[in-house]
Amino acid sequence: MSYFTYHHSSYWFQLRVPVPLVPRYGQLLRINLQTQDRSVAQQQSFQLAGHWLARFQSERSNMKRAAITATPFAR
């Protein structure tokens, strides 16, 4: 999967945001990698993808945990 694109003489990292997190981050993350070197852009984009995917997973887990603890017990 490609996490980068070339636009206006520079490579950009881009990643779609999971639907539950769109209100917080918007639909698409875009970060200018400030390089014209494809191999550098690829390496940076994979590092950023790992960071953001882990962050999204953590936040979704926290949202699920919060929803479970907020649910009142049925009696």
All heavy atoms as an XYZ file, in Angstrom:
629
protein
N       0.842     -1.178      0.000
C       0.000      0.000      0.000
C       0.885      1.238      0.000
O       1.865      1.318      0.724
C      -0.909     -0.011      1.229
C      -1.714      1.266      1.384
S      -2.809      1.245      2.795
C      -4.138      0.310      2.092
N       0.533      2.191     -0.824
C       1.302      3.423     -0.908
C       0.710      4.475      0.024
O      -0.483      4.746     -0.016
C       1.298      3.941     -2.339
O       2.005      5.141     -2.419
N       1.547      5.036      0.855
C       1.124      6.079      1.780
C       1.637      7.447      1.355
O       1.553      8.392      2.117
C       1.618      5.777      3.200
C       1.005      4.549      3.812
C       1.744      3.384      3.969
C      -0.307      4.561      4.245
C       1.186      2.266      4.551
C      -0.877      3.447      4.817
C      -0.122      2.293      4.965
O      -0.687      1.191      5.535
N       2.200      7.535      0.143
C       2.730      8.826     -0.278
C       2.371      9.118     -1.727
O       2.081      8.215     -2.507
C       4.241      8.904     -0.053
C       5.057      7.942     -0.877
C       5.691      8.374     -2.022
C       5.206      6.630     -0.496
C       6.463      7.505     -2.778
C       5.969      5.751     -1.237
C       6.595      6.191     -2.383
N       2.373     10.395     -2.035
C       2.052     10.865     -3.372
C       2.941     12.061     -3.704
O       3.430     12.722     -2.793
C       0.555     11.239     -3.490
O       0.243     11.569     -4.836
C       0.187     12.371     -2.578
N       3.134     12.300     -4.976
C       3.964     13.414     -5.427
C       3.049     14.532     -5.894
O       2.176     14.326     -6.738
C       4.883     12.961     -6.564
C       5.971     13.934     -6.899
C       7.077     14.069     -6.077
C       5.905     14.711     -8.043
C       8.103     14.958     -6.392
C       6.919     15.597     -8.372
C       8.008     15.716     -7.532
O       9.010     16.588     -7.841
N       3.226     15.728     -5.327
C       2.357     16.848     -5.658
C       3.122     18.152     -5.453
O       3.735     18.349     -4.401
C       1.110     16.807     -4.767
C       0.075     17.816     -5.088
N      -0.638     17.815     -6.259
C      -0.383     18.873     -4.382
C      -1.488     18.821     -6.249
N      -1.337     19.481     -5.125
N       3.089     19.032     -6.443
C       3.773     20.335     -6.367
C       5.257     20.197     -6.013
O       5.761     20.815     -5.072
C       3.087     21.267     -5.379
C       1.743     21.732     -5.813
N       1.538     22.494     -6.938
C       0.520     21.522     -5.281
C       0.251     22.744     -7.067
N      -0.399     22.158     -6.086
N       5.947     19.339     -6.731
C       7.402     19.152     -6.598
C       7.840     18.634     -5.233
O       8.955     18.891     -4.795
C       8.148     20.455     -6.909
O       7.848     20.887     -8.211
N       6.974     17.922     -4.541
C       7.333     17.366     -3.240
C       6.481     16.128     -2.968
O       5.360     16.014     -3.459
C       7.101     18.406     -2.142
O       7.539     17.907     -0.902
N       7.023     15.209     -2.186
C       6.250     14.031     -1.785
C       5.453     14.351     -0.523
O       5.906     15.095      0.350
C       7.175     12.839     -1.529
C       7.612     12.170     -2.802
C       8.835     12.454     -3.372
C       6.778     11.262     -3.445
C       9.237     11.852     -4.552
C       7.162     10.653     -4.630
C       8.394     10.952     -5.169
O       8.776     10.352     -6.340
N       4.269     13.779     -0.469
C       3.351     13.966      0.659
C       2.949     12.615      1.224
O       2.679     11.676      0.477
C       2.076     14.674      0.198
C       2.273     16.106     -0.162
C       2.879     16.612     -1.273
C       1.870     17.235      0.604
N       2.875     17.972     -1.261
C       2.246     18.386     -0.111
C       1.211     17.391      1.822
C       2.002     19.669      0.356
C       0.957     18.663      2.275
C       1.362     19.785      1.553
N       2.892     12.516      2.538
C       2.308     11.362      3.214
C       0.806     11.588      3.277
O       0.348     12.697      3.529
C       2.876     11.264      4.642
C       2.129     10.315      5.527
C       2.312      8.950      5.409
C       1.236     10.786      6.473
C       1.622      8.079      6.232
C       0.548      9.924      7.302
C       0.749      8.563      7.178
N       0.022     10.528      3.039
C      -1.420     10.659      3.207
C      -1.998      9.349      3.721
O      -1.522      8.271      3.390
C      -2.108     11.091      1.924
C      -2.027     10.123      0.779
C      -2.710     10.682     -0.455
O      -2.860     11.879     -0.621
N      -3.124      9.803     -1.342
N      -3.018      9.474      4.552
C      -3.651      8.319      5.175
C      -5.094      8.670      5.502
O      -5.364      9.724      6.092
C      -2.892      7.949      6.463
C      -3.398      6.776      7.272
C      -3.203      5.466      6.503
C      -2.657      6.696      8.601
N      -6.007      7.790      5.126
C      -7.409      7.994      5.485
C      -7.592      7.706      6.973
O      -7.040      6.758      7.511
C      -8.324      7.085      4.684
C      -8.398      7.463      3.242
C      -9.721      7.035      2.637
N      -9.791      7.423      1.247
C     -10.195      8.611      0.827
N     -10.580      9.516      1.679
N     -10.220      8.890     -0.459
N      -8.406      8.513      7.604
C      -8.664      8.395      9.035
C      -9.857      7.467      9.243
O     -10.852      7.573      8.513
C      -8.947      9.795      9.636
C      -9.335      9.701     11.091
C      -7.738     10.698      9.453
N      -9.797      6.547     10.221
C     -10.949      5.687     10.494
C     -12.190      6.521     10.848
O     -12.082      7.571     11.495
C     -10.503      4.860     11.712
C      -9.018      4.915     11.679
C      -8.660      6.232     11.086
N     -13.346      6.055     10.425
C     -14.594      6.808     10.570
C     -14.839      7.303     12.001
O     -15.197      8.469     12.183
C     -15.791      5.975     10.049
C     -17.108      6.667     10.338
C     -15.635      5.734      8.560
N     -14.636      6.483     13.043
C     -14.907      6.996     14.395
C     -14.013      8.166     14.813
O     -14.347      8.927     15.712
C     -14.652      5.795     15.311
C     -14.697      4.606     14.427
C     -14.285      5.062     13.068
N     -12.868      8.330     14.150
C     -11.918      9.377     14.521
C     -11.956     10.587     13.585
O     -11.202     11.539     13.785
C     -10.502      8.796     14.571
C     -10.315      7.650     15.570
C      -8.918      7.070     15.460
C     -10.595      8.111     16.982
N     -12.826     10.558     12.590
C     -12.933     11.678     11.647
C     -13.268     12.993     12.344
O     -12.683     14.030     12.002
C     -13.934     11.356     10.515
C     -14.307     12.592      9.725
C     -13.343     10.298      9.589
N     -14.165     13.018     13.331
C     -14.436     14.311     13.978
C     -13.195     14.949     14.612
O     -13.086     16.164     14.694
C     -15.466     13.962     15.056
C     -16.123     12.727     14.565
C     -15.055     11.975     13.829
N     -12.265     14.123     15.032
C     -11.059     14.637     15.683
C      -9.966     15.046     14.694
O      -9.270     16.042     14.900
C     -10.508     13.587     16.643
C      -9.312     14.050     17.407
C      -8.957     13.101     18.496
N      -7.818     13.640     19.220
C      -7.421     13.211     20.365
N      -8.055     12.244     20.962
N      -6.368     13.730     20.950
N      -9.781     14.258     13.614
C      -8.659     14.470     12.706
C      -9.055     14.889     11.286
O      -8.197     15.268     10.515
C      -7.828     13.182     12.584
C      -7.179     12.774     13.871
C      -7.694     11.721     14.629
C      -6.048     13.422     14.338
C      -7.096     11.333     15.819
C      -5.443     13.039     15.524
C      -5.977     11.993     16.254
O      -5.386     11.614     17.416
N     -10.309     14.782     10.932
C     -10.713     15.001      9.552
C     -10.629     13.697      8.782
O     -10.178     12.680      9.309
N     -11.041     13.705      7.520
C     -11.095     12.470      6.737
C      -9.744     11.986      6.249
O      -9.549     10.794      6.035
C     -12.012     12.654      5.534
C     -13.460     12.784      5.898
C     -14.338     12.908      4.669
O     -13.864     13.256      3.586
N     -15.609     12.634      4.836
N      -8.802     12.907      6.055
C      -7.525     12.536      5.459
C      -6.387     13.291      6.133
O      -6.441     14.506      6.283
C      -7.547     12.884      3.962
C      -6.365     12.475      3.112
C      -6.290     10.957      2.983
C      -6.472     13.096      1.730
N      -5.375     12.547      6.552
C      -4.146     13.166      7.061
C      -3.224     13.398      5.876
O      -3.012     12.498      5.067
C      -3.425     12.227      8.019
C      -3.950     12.075      9.420
C      -3.126     11.026     10.148
C      -3.893     13.379     10.157
N      -2.669     14.585      5.757
C      -1.677     14.894      4.714
C      -0.541     15.659      5.360
O      -0.761     16.668      6.018
C      -2.286     15.729      3.599
C      -3.286     14.936      2.773
C      -3.572     15.589      1.483
N      -2.331     15.527      0.689
C      -2.235     16.003     -0.532
N      -3.251     16.570     -1.107
N      -1.104     15.922     -1.196
N       0.666     15.155      5.149
C       1.858     15.776      5.715
C       2.896     15.911      4.607
O       3.229     14.923      3.934
C       2.435     14.931      6.876
C       1.402     14.806      7.993
C       3.736     15.529      7.387
C       1.773     13.817      9.078
N       3.417     17.114      4.415
C       4.451     17.340      3.415
C       5.762     16.740      3.924
O       6.256     17.111      4.990
C       4.610     18.835      3.152
C       5.538     19.132      1.995
O       6.325     18.292      1.584
N       5.445     20.338      1.486
N       6.318     15.815      3.164
C       7.567     15.161      3.557
C       8.789     15.998      3.208
O       9.904     15.668      3.600
C       7.661     13.783      2.896
C       6.540     12.815      3.276
C       6.655     11.541      2.463
C       6.546     12.529      4.764
N       8.594     17.065      2.487
C       9.645     18.025      2.135
C      10.868     17.353      1.523
O      12.003     17.638      1.895
C      10.013     18.879      3.349
C       8.832     19.678      3.852
C       9.173     20.563      5.023
O      10.293     20.593      5.497
N       8.173     21.303      5.486
N      10.583     16.459      0.565
C      11.658     15.810     -0.185
C      11.183     15.549     -1.602
O       9.993     15.399     -1.845
C      12.116     14.493      0.474
O      13.239     13.993     -0.235
C      11.025     13.456      0.515
N      12.139     15.496     -2.500
C      11.854     15.110     -3.875
C      12.434     13.735     -4.184
O      12.315     13.241     -5.295
C      12.423     16.156     -4.844
C      11.733     17.489     -4.729
C      12.300     18.518     -5.695
O      13.329     18.306     -6.317
N      11.609     19.634     -5.815
N      13.036     13.126     -3.182
C      13.654     11.809     -3.325
C      12.629     10.731     -2.966
O      12.160     10.647     -1.827
C      14.866     11.719     -2.401
C      15.657     10.437     -2.575
O      15.060      9.384     -2.894
O      16.883     10.489     -2.385
N      12.299      9.895     -3.949
C      11.260      8.885     -3.749
C      11.611      7.890     -2.630
O      10.764      7.518     -1.830
C      11.012      8.137     -5.066
C       9.922      7.099     -4.968
C       9.708      6.403     -6.318
N       8.820      5.277     -6.201
C       7.503      5.361     -6.237
N       6.921      6.528     -6.386
N       6.767      4.288     -6.112
N      12.858      7.449     -2.560
C      13.232      6.455     -1.547
C      13.161      7.039     -0.140
O      12.742      6.363      0.801
C      14.618      5.873     -1.820
O      15.603      6.882     -1.764
N      13.534      8.297      0.007
C      13.425      8.972      1.308
C      11.946      9.125      1.678
O      11.546      8.856      2.812
C      14.119     10.351      1.283
C      13.817     11.145      2.538
C      15.614     10.182      1.098
N      11.128      9.515      0.703
C       9.693      9.684      0.942
C       9.048      8.366      1.346
O       8.211      8.333      2.252
C       9.019     10.238     -0.299
N       9.441      7.287      0.700
C       8.876      5.980      1.029
C       9.219      5.583      2.458
O       8.357      5.138      3.215
C       9.371      4.925      0.046
C       8.736      3.575      0.259
C       9.169      2.573     -0.790
O      10.254      2.697     -1.366
N       8.348      1.585     -1.047
N      10.463      5.762      2.845
C      10.887      5.412      4.202
C      10.148      6.260      5.234
O       9.640      5.741      6.224
C      12.398      5.609      4.341
C      12.918      5.244      5.706
C      14.415      5.484      5.835
O      15.043      6.091      4.973
N      14.995      5.018      6.921
N      10.082      7.568      5.001
C       9.395      8.449      5.937
C       7.906      8.119      6.025
O       7.314      8.137      7.107
C       9.567      9.911      5.530
C      10.952     10.447      5.729
C      11.090     11.891      5.239
O      10.211     12.421      4.558
N      12.197     12.518      5.580
N       7.301      7.818      4.888
C       5.863      7.548      4.890
C       5.545      6.252      5.624
O       4.533      6.170      6.327
C       5.303      7.523      3.472
O       5.827      6.459      2.723
N       6.395      5.234      5.505
C       6.156      3.995      6.252
C       6.302      4.218      7.758
O       5.556      3.656      8.556
C       7.074      2.871      5.780
C       6.646      2.274      4.465
C       7.590      1.945      3.509
C       5.317      2.033      4.168
C       7.216      1.394      2.297
C       4.923      1.487      2.962
C       5.878      1.163      2.024
N       7.261      5.048      8.148
C       7.412      5.367      9.573
C       6.184      6.121     10.087
O       5.667      5.820     11.165
C       8.677      6.183      9.809
C       9.951      5.395      9.627
C      11.200      6.256      9.729
O      11.143      7.480      9.683
N      12.350      5.604      9.856
N       5.721      7.101      9.324
C       4.538      7.861      9.719
C       3.298      6.974      9.747
O       2.456      7.096     10.650
C       4.314      9.044      8.774
C       5.240     10.228      8.979
C       5.143     11.194      7.796
C       4.909     10.948     10.275
N       3.173      6.078      8.769
C       2.022      5.173      8.733
C       2.004      4.296      9.983
O       0.949      4.119     10.605
C       2.054      4.315      7.477
N       3.148      3.758     10.359
C       3.223      2.941     11.575
C       2.807      3.720     12.801
O       2.050      3.226     13.642
N       3.285      4.944     12.900
C       2.937      5.796     14.037
C       1.433      6.065     14.077
O       0.787      5.886     15.111
C       3.705      7.117     13.949
C       3.173      8.175     14.857
N       3.456      8.204     16.210
C       2.345      9.231     14.625
C       2.825      9.239     16.761
N       2.153      9.870     15.814
N       0.874      6.532     12.957
C      -0.539      6.916     12.935
C      -1.469      5.718     13.061
O      -2.503      5.795     13.737
C      -0.858      7.742     11.688
C      -0.410      9.147     11.849
C       0.704      9.734     11.312
C      -1.037     10.159     12.644
N       0.795     11.040     11.720
C      -0.260     11.331     12.531
C      -2.184     10.185     13.434
C      -0.594     12.515     13.184
C      -2.519     11.365     14.081
C      -1.730     12.507     13.959
N      -1.134      4.588     12.448
C      -1.991      3.410     12.571
C      -2.020      2.904     14.011
O      -3.075      2.518     14.521
C      -1.535      2.313     11.602
C      -1.751      2.633     10.124
C      -1.066      1.578      9.246
C      -3.232      2.740      9.793
N      -0.877      2.924     14.686
C      -0.834      2.528     16.094
C      -1.640      3.508     16.949
O      -2.369      3.101     17.866
C       0.612      2.455     16.585
N      -1.513      4.794     16.661
C      -2.261      5.811     17.403
C      -3.764      5.640     17.216
O      -4.530      5.718     18.181
C      -1.820      7.196     16.942
C      -2.429      8.326     17.714
C      -1.765      9.619     17.338
N      -2.370     10.736     18.024
C      -1.873     11.949     18.030
N      -0.744     12.195     17.406
N      -2.475     12.912     18.674
N      -4.186      5.404     15.971
C      -5.611      5.197     15.707
C      -6.115      3.956     16.437
O      -7.205      3.965     17.012
C      -5.873      5.050     14.212
C      -5.672      6.313     13.417
C      -5.401      6.242     12.060
C      -5.747      7.571     13.999
C      -5.223      7.389     11.303
C      -5.562      8.728     13.259
C      -5.305      8.630     11.905
N      -5.344      2.884     16.414
C      -5.747      1.653     17.098
C      -5.891      1.892     18.596
O      -6.851      1.446     19.219
C      -4.733      0.536     16.836
C      -5.103     -0.783     17.467
C      -6.400     -1.337     16.919
O      -6.669     -1.237     15.728
N      -7.215     -1.904     17.780
N      -4.953      2.610     19.176
C      -5.004      2.913     20.606
C      -6.237      3.755     20.940
O      -6.938      3.479     21.919
C      -3.735      3.659     21.019
O      -3.818      4.088     22.347
N      -6.507      4.757     20.140
C      -7.660      5.626     20.403
C      -8.976      4.879     20.233
O      -9.912      5.083     21.000
C      -7.617      6.860     19.505
C      -6.512      7.807     19.928
C      -6.617      9.163     19.262
O      -7.743      9.633     19.017
O      -5.561      9.750     18.990
N      -9.048      3.989     19.240
C     -10.275      3.197     19.070
C     -10.466      2.253     20.246
O     -11.587      2.065     20.717
C     -10.243      2.427     17.759
C     -10.495      3.328     16.569
C     -10.677      2.534     15.310
N      -9.469      1.773     15.014
C      -9.117      1.353     13.821
N      -9.878      1.598     12.789
N      -8.010      0.681     13.639
N      -9.379      1.667     20.758
C      -9.470      0.797     21.933
C      -9.950      1.573     23.145
O     -10.782      1.094     23.913
C      -8.119      0.156     22.239
O      -7.731     -0.699     21.198
N      -9.415      2.780     23.315
C      -9.841      3.623     24.434
C     -11.308      4.009     24.307
O     -12.022      4.078     25.316
C      -8.981      4.877     24.524
C      -7.575      4.580     24.974
O      -7.289      3.532     25.532
N      -6.659      5.486     24.687
N     -11.772      4.266     23.076
C     -13.176      4.607     22.868
C     -14.074      3.430     23.228
O     -15.118      3.603     23.861
C     -13.418      5.007     21.406
C     -12.796      6.341     21.024
S     -12.874      6.677     19.256
C     -14.624      6.970     19.062
N     -13.668      2.214     22.864
C     -14.449      1.026     23.185
C     -14.486      0.804     24.687
O     -15.525      0.491     25.258
C     -13.867     -0.209     22.488
C     -14.108     -0.223     21.005
C     -13.483     -1.437     20.371
C     -13.631     -1.401     18.868
N     -12.960     -2.519     18.217
N     -13.327      0.959     25.338
C     -13.256      0.795     26.787
C     -14.143      1.811     27.496
O     -14.847      1.485     28.448
C     -11.808      0.945     27.252
C     -11.366     -0.191     28.117
C      -9.921     -0.087     28.551
N      -9.049     -0.459     27.434
C      -8.019      0.247     27.025
N      -7.699      1.363     27.610
N      -7.284     -0.151     26.022
N     -14.131      3.050     27.034
C     -14.945      4.105     27.635
C     -16.424      3.809     27.444
O     -17.234      4.045     28.346
C     -14.590      5.451     27.035
N     -16.792      3.265     26.299
C     -18.195      2.937     26.038
C     -18.663      1.798     26.943
O     -19.792      1.809     27.434
C     -18.391      2.568     24.577
N     -17.788      0.840     27.189
C     -18.148     -0.298     28.044
C     -18.308      0.159     29.492
O     -19.267     -0.215     30.165
C     -17.090     -1.423     27.946
C     -17.155     -2.057     26.556
C     -17.280     -2.460     29.030
C     -16.026     -3.007     26.256
N     -17.399      0.979     29.991
C     -17.483      1.428     31.386
C     -18.608      2.428     31.586
O     -19.106      2.590     32.692
C     -16.154      2.043     31.849
O     -15.812      3.135     31.012
C     -15.045      1.015     31.855
N     -19.018      3.114     30.521
C     -20.097      4.106     30.641
C     -21.471      3.439     30.598
O     -22.463      4.060     30.976
C     -19.994      5.123     29.522
N     -21.542      2.188     30.170
C     -22.815      1.483     30.087
C     -23.257      1.084     31.487
O     -22.528      0.394     32.208
C     -22.685      0.230     29.204
O     -22.164      0.618     27.948
C     -24.015     -0.473     29.049
N     -24.457      1.499     31.928
C     -24.928      1.124     33.263
C     -25.272     -0.373     33.307
O     -25.611     -0.977     32.297
C     -26.184      1.977     33.442
C     -26.629      2.330     32.069
C     -25.396      2.339     31.210
N     -25.138     -0.933     34.495
C     -25.457     -2.330     34.681
C     -26.969     -2.530     34.651
O     -27.711     -1.749     35.249
C     -24.901     -2.843     36.023
C     -23.409     -2.863     36.068
C     -22.690     -1.892     36.742
C     -22.716     -3.876     35.417
C     -21.316     -1.922     36.768
C     -21.334     -3.907     35.444
C     -20.638     -2.934     36.130
N     -27.399     -3.578     33.994
C     -28.836     -3.890     33.958
C     -29.194     -4.651     35.225
O     -28.469     -5.509     35.684
C     -29.141     -4.726     32.723
N     -30.314     -4.269     35.801
C     -30.744     -4.969     37.031
C     -32.086     -5.587     36.820
O     -32.926     -5.198     36.179
C     -30.820     -3.986     38.177
C     -29.437     -3.542     38.558
C     -29.511     -2.641     39.765
N     -28.164     -2.141     40.005
C     -27.622     -2.121     41.174
N     -28.245     -2.543     42.220
N     -26.424     -1.650     41.331
